Amino acid sequence: MVQQAEARFGGIDILVNNYAAPIPRQHFSESTWEAWQAQIDYTVKAAFVCCQAVLPGMRARRWGRLISINTVGIHNPSLTYHGYTAAKTAMLGFTRNLALEVGPDNITVNIVSPGLTLTQEVQDRLTPEERERHEQRVPLRRIGKVEDTANVALFFASELGSYVTGLYVPVSGGQVML
């Protein structure tokens, strides 16, 4: 994948890790290690493999941005998202350790963590009453838009974020405050 992208577009300067695995939504007593491993593979292993593939070029150019899309669920967990939350939480350690290692090469590593975002799937699933209840729990009184997450990722990808690394930014309208 990286070789094809580099052949077509040149060097890869920005990598956005954005993986979505189906979430089993089970109580811990019903979950299996296989389900947890799938979440770890879709999240941590995928980021590991992709980062390893792009880092040699970034290091050679002495510039790069590694950005992972995560979830505020690591600070505001859901009852039945055990493996998902564990895998996403592991990304925090992955990001901070990698930021220490690649910082001297002018490469930043950060996480953008949206709260509930008004994707088509969310629109299809939420009733008007559920949407209203959720919006009342958010200080900005609305559900996030895809653009809200994209704007923070754009900041990290740009020179505006050149002195920010190892950071986790919740994009949740104030629902999660660090």
C-alpha positions in Angstrom: 0.0 0.0 0.0 2.8 2.4 1.0 4.9 1.5 -2.1 1.9 2.1 -4.4 1.1 5.5 -2.7 4.7 6.6 -2.9 5.0 5.5 -6.6 1.9 7.5 -7.5 2.2 10.6 -5.2 5.7 10.7 -3.9 6.8 10.4 -0.3 4.2 10.1 2.4 4.4 13.0 4.8 1.2 12.5 6.7 -0.4 9.2 7.9 -3.9 9.2 9.5 -4.6 5.9 11.3 -8.4 5.6 11.3 -9.6 2.0 11.7 -13.0 0.9 12.4 -13.7 -2.7 13.5 -17.2 -3.9 14.4 -17.7 -3.5 18.2 -19.1 -6.7 19.8 -21.0 -4.7 22.5 -20.9 -7.5 25.1 -20.5 -7.6 28.8 -17.1 -8.7 30.0 -18.5 -12.1 31.1 -19.7 -12.8 27.5 -16.6 -11.6 25.7 -13.8 -13.7 24.3 -10.1 -13.1 24.0 -10.5 -13.6 20.2 -12.9 -10.6 20.1 -10.4 -8.5 22.1 -7.6 -9.6 19.9 -9.5 -8.5 16.8 -9.9 -5.0 18.4 -6.2 -4.9 19.2 -5.3 -6.0 15.7 -7.7 -3.5 14.0 -6.4 -0.6 16.1 -2.9 -1.2 17.5 -1.4 -3.7 15.0 -2.7 -1.7 12.1 -1.2 1.5 13.4 2.1 -0.3 14.2 2.3 -1.8 10.6 1.4 1.5 8.9 3.7 3.6 11.0 6.6 1.2 10.4 6.0 1.4 6.7 6.0 5.2 6.4 8.6 6.1 9.0 11.7 5.4 6.9 10.7 8.0 4.3 9.6 10.5 7.0 12.9 10.1 8.8 14.9 10.5 5.6 13.0 13.8 4.8 13.1 14.8 8.5 9.4 15.7 8.5 6.3 13.8 9.1 2.9 13.7 10.9 1.4 10.6 12.4 -2.2 11.1 13.5 -4.5 8.5 15.0 -8.3 8.8 15.2 -9.4 7.4 18.5 -12.3 7.9 20.9 -13.2 9.8 24.0 -14.3 6.4 25.2 -10.9 5.9 26.8 -11.9 8.6 29.3 -15.7 8.0 29.3 -16.1 4.2 28.8 -19.2 2.4 27.7 -20.4 -0.6 29.6 -20.2 -3.1 26.7 -17.1 -1.8 24.7 -14.4 -3.7 26.7 -12.0 -4.9 24.0 -12.6 -1.7 21.9 -11.8 0.6 24.8 -8.7 -1.4 25.8 -7.3 -1.3 22.3 -8.0 2.4 21.9 -6.4 3.1 25.3 -3.3 1.2 24.2 -3.0 3.7 21.4 -2.3 6.4 24.0 0.9 4.6 25.1 1.8 3.7 21.5 1.5 7.4 20.6 3.5 8.8 23.5 6.3 6.3 23.2 6.6 6.8 19.4 6.5 10.6 19.9 9.6 10.4 22.1 11.4 8.3 19.6 10.7 10.1 16.3 10.5 13.7 17.7 14.3 14.3 17.0 13.4 13.6 13.3 10.8 16.4 13.3 8.0 13.9 13.2 4.9 14.5 15.4 2.6 11.8 16.7 -0.8 12.7 18.1 -4.4 11.5 18.7 -7.7 13.0 17.7 -10.5 11.5 19.8 -14.0 12.3 18.8 -17.1 11.9 20.9 -20.3 10.9 19.3 -20.2 12.1 15.7 -23.1 12.6 13.4 -22.2 10.1 10.7 -24.8 8.5 8.6 -24.7 5.4 10.8 -25.4 7.5 13.9 -28.2 9.5 12.1 -29.8 6.1 11.2 -29.5 4.7 14.7 -30.5 7.7 16.9 -34.1 8.5 17.6 -34.9 12.2 17.9 -35.3 11.7 21.6 -31.9 9.9 22.0 -30.3 12.7 20.0 -31.9 15.4 22.3 -30.8 13.5 25.4 -27.2 13.3 24.2 -27.1 16.9 23.1 -28.2 18.0 26.6 -25.2 16.1 28.1 -22.7 18.0 25.8 -21.7 21.5 27.0 -21.9 22.8 23.4 -25.4 21.3 23.1 -24.8 19.5 19.8 -23.5 16.2 18.4 -20.1 16.5 16.7 -19.7 16.7 13.0 -17.2 14.8 10.9 -15.6 18.2 10.1 -15.0 18.8 13.8 -12.7 15.8 13.9 -11.1 16.6 10.6 -10.3 20.1 11.6 -8.2 18.9 14.6 -6.5 16.4 12.4 -5.8 19.1 9.9 -4.2 21.2 12.7 -1.9 18.3 13.6 -1.0 17.7 10.0 -0.1 21.3 9.3 2.8 23.6 10.4 0.3 25.1 13.0 0.8 21.9 15.0 4.5 21.6 14.4 5.4 22.0 18.1 2.7 19.6 19.4 3.4 15.9 19.9 2.4 13.0 22.1 -1.0 14.7 22.6 -4.5 13.3 22.9 -7.2 15.9 22.0 -10.9 15.1 22.8 -13.2 16.5 20.2 -16.4 16.2 22.2 -18.0 19.6 22.6 -16.7 19.6 26.2 -18.2 16.2 27.1 -14.7 15.1 28.1 -12.3 17.7 29.6 -8.7 16.9 30.4 
